[in-house]
Amino acid sequence: MNEKGWPVVAPFRYVTDENVNVTKDEIAGDYKYIAFQQAINADITKSTHIKLTEDGAITGDVSGTWEFKEESNLTLSINGETFNGIVMKQWDPVSQSETVTFTALANNGLSVWGSRYEMTQYTDSEITEMIAEKLEIGDPPSQVMEDLHLPTKGEQDTIITWKSSNTNVLSHDGKINRPAYKKKPVSVELTATIEKGSASTTKQFNITIIPETFKGLAAHYSFEGNLHDRTNRLDAGTVTGGDRINNTGGNITFVDGKIGNAAKFDGKSGIKLPNGIIDSNTYTVSIWLKPVAYSAHTTSFFGAASPEQWISLLPGGTAAHEQTMLWSGSKEWYEGLTEQLIPLDEWSHIAFTVTKGNLNLFINGEHIMSLTNFPHIFTTTDAVFALGINYWDLPYEGLMDEVLIYNNKALSAEDIEHYYRTQQLPINTTELEEKIKEAKDLLDGERYTETSLKKLTTTIEQAEASLTEMKSEAQLTQMLSLLQSAIDGLKVRNDQSTDDYITISSKDQLFMDENGNYIVHQEGKSYLFKAGVFDKGDIDKKIAITYDSITVFLPVENVMNEKGSLFTFGDVSKAIQLKNKRVISDLVDFTLEEDGTAIELKGPIEISFSIEREKVKNWESVRGIYIDENGEQMEVIIPKSYDEKNGIVTILVNHLSIYGILELTEEQHPSMDHDESATSSNDKTETKESSSTENRLPDTATNQFSWLFAGALLLFSGFLLITVKQIRKDKF
């Protein structure tokens, strides 16, 4: 018992002699020290080092004072907290010797232990090496999604400093800036320097910063006769039974629900959802419930990073709290109480949002409560999720409908109230928000021309304004298209040099083939030819430039400009790709510019596409295709040549745009032999006509040429008529 009459637990099992008191002189010395916390888990609390000095001070890993009283009573003041305890002599089973120990208890119920030991005298260098060996920064430290907690002080009065090899993603004090969604993880070397006196030791940690994950509606289970995710992002749920989440069997049926059909839970089954739906500390869960029975701890929505770290939405609460609640088990229990119980045999809408520890819970569109310090559960990308079932308790019995799960997004109170009232989902602007962020990142620096940046800035402002006024999916699609168009329309200044394109500033960077033409030996998406690289003697030569499966043979005279020339293999939007699914090569938007302005070609350009031979059924039907900026097929081009063995098709073009290779169908393919199709001229082309037939491609000259020909024919006819009349008049 301590002097306040409270029992305290001794550090070791055996007291050497209960009748022998410890003197004050025996107390001063070095101690292994343990401070217990309130958390109830399997984590082992490791000891640290403190020193009780003869003058009553406590130094080392904690600081404070100590006071010895009569009958072995000891009072410790540590970090502003007072601990009352006793000091005694016990048998230390590790050192196999008698030692002085203490145990003490604070008013808040927390305990501290100490066990005296004879500290080996180490040099400062040895101490820093030992601290470095034990130093850890998390489990596992290799993949990081959150800020790191980096210690700055170590045992034995050591000082720890940190240095990151890439402060763009990881600061020296452990703050992270994750790469954007769909970007690659970034590896960082984090170096800890442990110092004591003049001695120091370093330790390296290899860290991988994980990119941001999906933001928005991650899953939508509507139970329209199946367990499919309506967003088409995730796999369907699977039925689980036998009262537990990992068991097989079970039976889920479908009946009339709140909206369309609902899932019927029989109290013996549940639905296991795909792992990793939520992997952030910001999320929303929305669910319609119609329970037919209550049971303590029964879950409707369950998510767990592990069996010791989870959240559970309880329609009927617990044995201690018979109310609808959000419950969490982690290092500490967390109870999100609503002070109300949703009724049986009636539909109720429940939603909760978590935003970095701030919890809000809604019932039937009404904001019920707000709480703070909600635990961060989903710290990995493979957390387990389930409906109506967990690891321990009776499964849910009743109906469930329209389960909505948002990752990295907390819906507003207005969104939730509107959904409850109308059952209409909020328009998901996540993709537009990400696109705005991407566009803003492009505004930094001086890479692009002022005109194209101004257009992008204006479009960004329009997109941001539309976020609060978005009323339809069509409006969202239109704004995404406008913003993407502005991004695609950025023009690179010719005086800029970045890793995104290859700068040609001297002929020394080029090879020359047996025909005297140049070859760029580097491969990239863009090539910047500086002014003055070529001279008049190069006008009749060509430059071969390659990107991926495409090679362009560019006449040198096209890049001999005062401000230099930028040739680009441009990306094509997904919308245009989907519109032209029959194309069997890469679709590329070819551009040639001088200071952001398109250069008019001074002669035809030869483009060779490598295609997969297996995709071609009839090589005589292979054609080049010219596509405009709207994705419309404007012209079908007869190849200059094709190489069946190597899968190479070469076309000639007189202007730059989007080009690719396709194979005509039997209906579209005109009767011609191999020699006609494999021509070395681009004079033979097939041009698109207006047609109501969706897949029909033209086999005449271009529309412009047709109109010009018709006009010339009319002029010639008029001239001929006038001449004939004049001859007749002269005769008579």
Secondary structure, DSSP 8 states (H G I E B T S, - for coil): --TTS-----SSS-BS-TT----HHHH-EEEEEEE--S--SS-----EEEEE-TTSEEEESS-EEEEE-GGGEEEEEETTEEEEEEEEEEEETTTTEEEEEEEEEETTS-EEEEEE-------HHHHHHHHHHH----SS-SEESS-----SEEGGGEEEEEEES-TTTB-TTS-B----TTS--EEEEEEEEEEETTEEEEEEEEEEE------EEEEEE--SSS--BTTSSS---EEEETTSTT-----EEEEE-SSSEEEEEESSEEEEE-TTS--SSEEEEEEEEEES---TT--SEEEEEETTEEEEEESS--SS--S-EEEEESSS-EEEE-S----TTS-EEEEEEEETTEEEEEETTEEEEEES-------SS--EEEES--SSS---EEEEEEEEEEES----HHHHHHHHHH-------HHHHHHHHHHHHTTSSS-B-HHHHHHHHHHHHHHHHHHTT---HHHHHHHHHHHHHHHHT--B-TT---TTSEEE-SGGGEEE-TTS-EEE-S--SEEEE-TTSS-GGGTT-EEEEEETTEEEEEEGGGG--TT-EEEEEE---HHHHHHTTTB-S--EEEEEEETTEE---SS-EEEEEE--GGG-S-GGGEEEEEE-TTS-EEEEE--SEEETTTTEEEEEESS-SEEEEEE--TTT--S--HHHHS-S-S--EEE----SSTT----B--HHHHHHHHHHHHHHHHHHHHHHHHHHHHH-
